[in-house]
Amino acid sequence: HYMYLYGNDGYSAHETFQVVRNSYFGNLDLVNCLHNSFLTPNDPRLKLNTTVTGIRYSDSGVAVSTADGVQYEADYAVLTFSLGVLQQGDVTFTPELPFWKRVAINEFLMGYLTYILVKFNETLRSATRPHYRHMYVSPIPGVFHWNAEVVSVVEQQLNHTQPFALYRLWATEDEAVRVETQALEITKREVMDVYGKIFNSTIPEPEVFVTNVNTDPLFYGGVPRFPLGATYKDLDNLRAPVSDRLFFAGDAYQVNL
């Protein structure tokens, strides 16, 4: 697992650091590394499961209101809301965000994306498909159905009584919504059918978990999209700070969107 550091221009990678070696937890190790650099265990400043409902800002600072009725004040705020949340208007800004900012927020799109995590008690392989990344194209014209890859192979070092392999598949757009909203047992049967076609063999029944970011009010979508007709000027407006007090960060604000 690697972390890439980018220059101020946002384009060129200057250095690459290996931050996790022989890790079984992936990006969680990176999060913990950053967390431990400025937070203590059970740090009361870290508020989990707390929904922001309003932000009041001025030239002198920022006040953030949450669903439990508490208000937090600071000199500055970094907003990492999903673009979908900003588009839905679930967070009230006082005063209202400038017109150019609201135009930029609604200029971009949130695409539908659903991840399906599949846990098998063994790594699936065959003589003809020994690789860890596979692609399955739906027979439905114009629909990219499943993209399957191994996320990790967890071994007994984690004190599990039995090793297991965790696979990830994803579906996009209409397929993403269908998979997310249908019964889990239907998805499981479809997963087994897809892997059966990939490996041309009988597949053991897995454990399956499906994300729900497309309907989750904390996301309202799975991936930001650069729409037809948008320009990099629009992207600059999307990620530009407001009043030098509100700063915006996240997937939707990246150069390579």
C-alpha positions in Angstrom: 0.0 0.0 0.0 1.4 3.4 -1.0 0.7 7.0 -0.3 1.3 9.5 -3.1 2.2 13.1 -2.3 1.3 15.8 -4.9 2.8 19.2 -5.4 0.9 22.5 -5.1 -0.1 22.3 -8.7 -2.0 19.1 -8.0 -0.6 17.3 -11.1 2.8 15.8 -10.5 3.8 13.2 -8.0 7.1 14.1 -6.3 7.6 11.3 -3.9 6.1 8.0 -3.0 6.3 6.5 0.4 5.5 3.0 1.4 3.4 3.6 4.5 2.1 0.1 5.1 4.1 -3.0 4.8 2.7 -6.5 4.9 -0.6 -5.0 5.9 -3.9 -7.0 6.0 -6.0 -3.9 6.7 -5.3 -1.7 3.6 -6.4 1.9 3.9 -7.4 1.5 7.5 -3.7 1.5 8.4 -3.3 4.8 6.7 -6.3 6.3 8.5 -5.0 5.1 11.8 -1.5 6.5 11.0 -3.0 10.0 10.4 -5.4 9.6 13.3 -2.6 8.8 15.7 -0.6 11.8 14.6 -2.9 14.3 16.3 -5.6 12.5 18.2 -5.3 10.5 21.4 -7.3 7.3 22.2 -10.9 8.1 22.8 -10.2 11.8 22.0 -13.4 13.8 22.8 -12.7 16.1 19.9 -13.5 13.4 17.4 -17.3 13.3 17.0 -18.5 10.1 15.4 -22.1 9.3 14.3 -22.8 13.1 14.4 -24.7 14.6 11.4 -24.1 18.2 10.5 -27.3 20.1 9.7 -26.2 23.7 9.4 -23.2 25.9 8.9 -23.0 29.6 9.7 -20.0 31.5 8.5 -18.6 35.0 8.4 -15.4 36.9 8.1 -14.6 36.1 11.8 -15.2 32.3 11.9 -17.5 29.3 11.4 -20.3 27.8 13.6 -21.4 24.2 12.8 -24.8 22.9 14.1 -25.5 19.2 14.4 -28.7 17.1 14.5 -28.3 16.6 18.3 -28.6 20.3 18.9 -24.9 21.0 19.6 -23.0 23.9 18.0 -19.2 23.9 17.4 -17.3 27.0 16.6 -13.9 27.4 14.9 -11.9 29.8 12.8 -12.1 27.6 9.7 -13.9 24.5 8.4 -12.9 21.9 5.9 -16.1 20.4 4.3 -15.8 16.9 3.0 -19.5 16.3 2.4 -20.4 14.1 -0.6 -21.3 16.3 -3.6 -24.7 14.6 -3.5 -25.3 15.9 0.0 -24.6 19.5 -1.1 -26.8 19.1 -4.1 -29.7 17.8 -2.0 -29.5 20.8 0.3 -29.5 18.8 3.5 -27.0 21.2 5.0 -28.2 24.8 5.5 -25.6 27.5 4.9 -26.1 30.9 6.5 -25.6 33.1 4.6 -26.5 31.1 1.5 -23.5 30.0 -0.5 -22.6 32.5 -3.3 -24.3 32.0 -6.6 -21.1 30.9 -8.4 -20.6 28.2 -5.8 -24.1 26.9 -6.0 -23.9 26.8 -9.8 -20.6 24.8 -9.6 -22.1 22.3 -7.1 -25.1 21.6 -9.3 -23.0 21.5 -12.5 -21.4 18.2 -11.6 -23.0 14.8 -11.3 -23.1 12.0 -8.8 -23.0 8.7 -10.5 -24.5 5.5 -9.1 -21.9 2.9 -7.9 -22.5 -0.2 -5.7 -19.8 -2.3 -4.2 -20.5 -6.0 -3.5 -18.0 -7.5 -1.0 -17.9 -11.3 -1.2 -16.2 -13.5 1.4 -15.1 -17.0 0.5 -13.2 -19.4 2.7 -10.8 -20.0 -0.1 -9.2 -18.1 -3.0 -11.1 -18.9 -6.2 -8.8 -20.0 -9.1 -8.8 -22.2 -12.1 -6.3 -23.5 -14.6 -7.4 -21.0 -17.2 -8.1 -18.0 -14.8 -5.4 -17.9 -12.1 -5.3 -14.2 -11.8 -6.7 -12.0 -9.1 -8.6 -9.6 -11.4 -11.4 -10.6 -13.7 -14.0 -8.9 -15.8 -17.5 -10.0 -16.6 -19.6 -8.1 -19.2 -23.4 -8.1 -18.9 -25.4 -9.5 -21.8 -27.5 -6.3 -21.4 -26.4 -4.0 -24.2 -24.6 -0.8 -23.0 -24.5 -2.0 -19.4 -21.2 -2.8 -17.7 -22.3 -5.3 -15.2 -19.6 -6.6 -12.9 -16.0 -5.9 -12.4 -14.5 -8.5 -10.0 -11.2 -8.4 -8.1 -9.6 -9.9 -5.0 -9.4 -7.2 -2.2 -7.3 -9.3 0.2 -6.5 -12.8 1.3 -6.7 -12.9 5.1 -4.6 -15.6 6.7 -4.3 -17.1 10.1 -2.0 -14.2 11.3 -5.2 -12.4 12.2 -6.1 -15.2 14.6 -8.9 -16.4 12.4 -9.5 -20.2 12.7 -9.8 -20.4 9.0 -8.2 -18.3 6.2 -10.6 -16.5 3.9 -10.5 -14.5 0.7 -12.4 -11.2 0.3 -13.5 -10.3 -3.2 -14.9 -7.0 -4.5 -17.3 -6.5 -7.3 -19.0 -3.4 -8.4 -21.9 -2.4 -10.6 -22.7 1.1 -12.0 -25.6 3.3 -12.9 -29.0 1.5 -13.3 -27.3 -1.8 -12.4 -26.0 -0.3 -9.2 -29.4 0.9 -8.1 -31.0 -2.5 -9.0 -28.4 -4.4 -7.0 -28.5 -2.1 -4.0 -32.3 -2.2 -3.7 -33.0 -5.9 -4.4 -33.1 -8.6 -1.8 -29.6 -9.8 -0.7 -30.4 -13.4 -1.5 -31.0 -12.4 -5.1 -27.6 -10.6 -5.2 -25.9 -13.7 -3.7 -27.3 -15.9 -6.4 -26.2 -13.5 -9.1 -22.7 -13.3 -7.5 -22.4 -17.1 -7.5 -23.6 -17.2 -11.1 -21.0 -14.6 -12.2 -18.1 -16.4 -10.4 -19.3 -19.7 -11.8 -19.0 -18.2 -15.4 -15.6 -16.7 -14.6 -14.1 -19.9 -13.2 -16.3 -22.4 -15.1 -16.9 -24.4 -11.9 -19.3 -24.8 -9.0 -18.9 -22.0 -6.5 -19.3 -22.4 -2.8 -21.9 -20.2 -1.1 -20.2 -16.9 0.1 -21.1 -14.3 2.6 -22.2 -11.1 0.7 -22.3 -7.5 1.8 -23.8 -4.7 -0.5 -23.1 -1.0 0.0 -26.0 1.4 -0.1 -24.3 4.8 -0.9 -26.7 5.6 -3.7 -29.7 5.9 -1.3 -27.8 6.7 1.9 -28.6 10.4 2.9 -24.9 10.8 3.8 -23.9 10.2 0.2 -26.7 10.3 -2.4 -24.4 8.6 -5.0 -21.3 6.5 -5.4 -18.9 8.5 -7.5 -18.7 12.1 -8.8 -18.7 12.6 -12.6 -17.3 15.3 -14.8 -20.4 16.1 -17.0 -20.4 16.9 -20.7 -19.9 20.6 -21.2 -18.2 21.3 -17.8 -14.9 23.0 -17.8 -11.9 23.2 -15.5 -13.1 26.7 -14.6 -16.2 25.0 -13.2 -14.0 22.6 -11.3 -12.0 25.5 -9.9 -15.2 27.1 -8.7 -16.4 23.8 -7.1 -13.3 23.4 -5.0 -12.7 27.1 -4.3 -13.0 28.3 -0.6 -15.8 30.6 0.4 -15.0 33.8 2.4 -11.6 32.2 3.2 -13.4 30.3 6.0 -15.0 27.3 4.3 -12.7 25.0 2.4 -13.9 22.0 0.3 -12.2 18.6 -0.1 -13.1 15.2 -1.3 -13.3 13.1 -4.5 -15.4 15.6 -6.3 -12.8 18.3 -6.1 -9.9 16.4 -7.6 -8.1 17.4 -10.8 -8.4 13.9 -12.3 -12.2 13.8 -11.8 
